[in-house]
Amino acid sequence: MKIGNFGRLDPELKKQGISGLVHGSKLEEEVWNEFNGDWDRLAYESEQLIAKFQNKPLSDKFQSEVFNFPVGLDREATVKLRVNQDFFRSTILASYNSRCCITGLSIPELLVASHISPWAKDKNNRTNPHNGLCINALHDKAFDKGLITITPDYKILVSDCFNRKEEPAIDYLFNEYNGRLINLPDRFLPSKEFLDYHLKHIFIK
């Protein structure tokens, strides 16, 4: 019943014609608004709660964004890890039923929860699932480098720079998908605002 009450507040469900339960409390609205307003903090807290209920210690990578460890024999390196990346990845893969939105590949080990608006440039949307795409590792790298993009109408666009390379593999790995509609997720449609940013500022035309 409580989940049904929260369902009435979910705009994604409303788009699918699902309204949830009609009646609910003011507290549910406050909880919903708080979560939507602070993805990073509450995603981290959810990881803590899951670890607690599973009676497991929280993974070291969630304890701090920055820590030191030795590399080799006599040199130390500082490494930054993306806190809450597991939350983001599991949400994105679940939304796309663990299938690449470009190729349909369904091997989780080869899939990436890719940020549309880059992690480094958009701190406010690092864990926002509307800023994510489920893509295989190769196309994720191409997307990250601006060699392909997804347009705001959810079509794959391949950079013209590929046409200047004499690589037979380019045709069946990239050009074959040019102009195709991506496989859309069941929930958390990619934000057209983020897609437009990638098209204008990252994609190599």
C-alpha positions in Angstrom: 0.0 0.0 0.0 2.8 2.4 0.9 4.6 1.7 -2.4 1.2 2.4 -4.2 1.0 5.7 -2.3 4.5 6.7 -3.6 3.4 5.6 -7.1 0.9 8.4 -7.3 3.9 10.9 -7.1 6.0 9.2 -9.8 5.8 11.2 -13.1 7.3 8.2 -15.0 4.3 6.0 -14.0 1.9 8.7 -15.0 3.4 8.8 -18.5 2.6 5.1 -18.8 -1.0 5.6 -17.6 -0.4 4.2 -14.2 -1.7 6.5 -11.4 -0.8 4.6 -8.2 -3.2 4.8 -5.3 -5.3 7.9 -5.0 -4.9 8.7 -1.3 -1.6 9.4 0.5 -0.1 11.5 3.2 1.8 14.8 3.2 4.8 13.0 4.6 5.1 10.8 1.5 5.2 13.9 -0.6 7.9 15.3 1.6 10.0 12.1 1.3 9.5 12.0 -2.5 10.5 15.6 -2.9 13.6 15.2 -0.7 14.8 12.2 -2.7 14.3 13.9 -6.0 16.0 17.0 -4.8 19.2 15.3 -3.5 20.1 12.2 -5.5 23.7 11.9 -4.4 23.2 12.1 -0.6 20.2 9.8 -0.5 21.7 7.3 -2.9 24.7 7.0 -0.6 22.4 6.6 2.4 20.5 3.9 0.6 23.7 2.0 0.0 24.4 2.2 3.8 21.0 0.9 4.6 21.2 -2.0 2.2 24.6 -3.0 3.6 23.1 -2.8 7.1 20.1 -5.0 6.3 22.4 -7.5 4.5 24.6 -7.5 7.6 27.6 -6.6 5.5 30.1 -3.8 6.0 29.8 -1.0 3.5 32.3 -1.4 0.7 35.5 0.6 1.1 34.8 2.5 -2.0 31.7 4.1 -0.4 33.6 5.3 2.7 35.5 8.1 1.0 35.8 9.6 -2.4 39.6 10.0 -2.1 42.1 7.7 -0.4 45.8 6.7 -0.8 47.3 3.3 -1.5 50.7 2.2 -2.5 51.5 1.3 -6.2 54.6 -0.8 -6.9 57.4 -0.6 -4.3 58.0 3.0 -3.5 55.4 5.3 -5.1 52.0 6.3 -3.8 49.1 7.4 -5.9 45.9 9.1 -5.0 42.8 7.6 -6.7 39.3 9.0 -6.9 36.4 6.6 -6.9 32.9 7.5 -7.9 30.8 7.1 -4.8 27.3 5.8 -5.6 28.3 4.6 -9.0 27.0 1.2 -8.1 23.6 2.7 -7.3 23.6 4.6 -10.7 24.7 1.5 -12.6 22.1 -0.9 -11.1 19.3 1.7 -11.7 20.3 2.2 -15.3 20.8 -1.5 -16.1 17.4 -2.3 -14.5 15.7 0.4 -16.5 17.1 -1.0 -19.8 16.5 -4.6 -18.8 20.3 -5.1 -19.0 20.4 -4.4 -22.8 22.6 -2.0 -24.7 20.4 0.8 -26.0 22.3 0.8 -29.3 23.0 -2.9 -30.1 20.7 -4.8 -27.8 23.7 -6.6 -26.3 22.6 -8.3 -23.1 25.9 -9.4 -21.4 26.0 -7.3 -18.2 29.8 -7.6 -17.9 30.1 -5.7 -21.2 27.6 -3.0 -20.4 28.2 0.5 -19.0 25.9 3.0 -17.2 27.1 5.9 -19.3 26.6 9.5 -18.2 25.1 11.8 -20.9 26.1 15.0 -19.2 29.6 14.1 -17.9 30.3 13.2 -14.3 33.1 15.8 -14.1 31.0 18.7 -15.5 27.6 18.1 -13.9 27.9 17.4 -10.2 24.2 17.9 -9.6 23.2 15.0 -11.9 25.8 12.4 -11.2 23.3 9.9 -9.9 20.2 11.1 -11.8 19.0 8.1 -13.8 17.6 10.5 -16.5 21.3 11.3 -17.1 22.2 7.7 -18.0 22.3 5.3 -20.9 22.9 1.6 -20.9 25.6 1.1 -23.6 28.1 -1.6 -24.4 31.7 -0.7 -23.5 32.9 0.1 -27.1 30.0 2.5 -27.9 30.3 4.0 -24.4 33.9 5.0 -25.2 32.8 6.4 -28.6 29.9 8.3 -26.9 32.3 9.7 -24.2 34.7 10.9 -26.9 32.0 12.5 -29.0 32.2 10.1 -31.9 28.6 9.2 -31.6 25.6 10.8 -29.8 22.0 10.3 -29.1 19.8 13.1 -30.4 16.9 14.6 -28.3 14.5 12.5 -30.4 16.4 9.3 -29.3 18.2 8.6 -32.6 21.8 7.5 -33.0 24.0 9.9 -34.8 27.5 8.9 -36.0 30.2 11.6 -36.4 31.3 12.4 -39.9 34.9 12.0 -38.8 34.4 8.2 -39.2 34.0 8.8 -43.0 37.6 10.0 -43.2 38.9 6.7 -41.9 39.4 3.6 -44.1 38.4 1.0 -41.5 36.1 -1.8 -42.7 35.0 -2.4 -39.1 33.5 1.2 -38.9 30.6 0.3 -41.1 29.3 -2.6 -39.1 30.3 -1.3 -35.7 29.1 2.3 -36.1 27.6 3.4 -39.5 25.1 0.5 -39.5 23.4 2.2 -36.5 23.4 5.7 -37.8 19.9 7.2 -37.7 18.4 4.3 -35.8 16.1 4.8 -32.8 17.7 3.5 -29.6 16.1 0.9 -27.4 14.2 3.0 -24.9 14.1 2.1 -21.2 11.1 1.0 -19.3 11.7 3.9 -16.8 13.8 7.0 -16.6 13.8 8.2 -20.2 17.1 10.0 -21.0 16.5 13.7 -20.5 16.3 15.7 -23.7 18.1 18.5 -22.0 21.1 16.3 -21.3 21.0 14.8 -24.8 20.9 18.3 -26.3 24.0 19.2 -24.2 25.9 16.2 -25.5 24.9 16.9 -29.1 26.0 20.6 -28.9 29.0 20.4 -26.7 30.6 17.0 -26.9 29.6 15.4 -30.3 32.2 15.9 -33.1 30.2 16.9 -36.2 
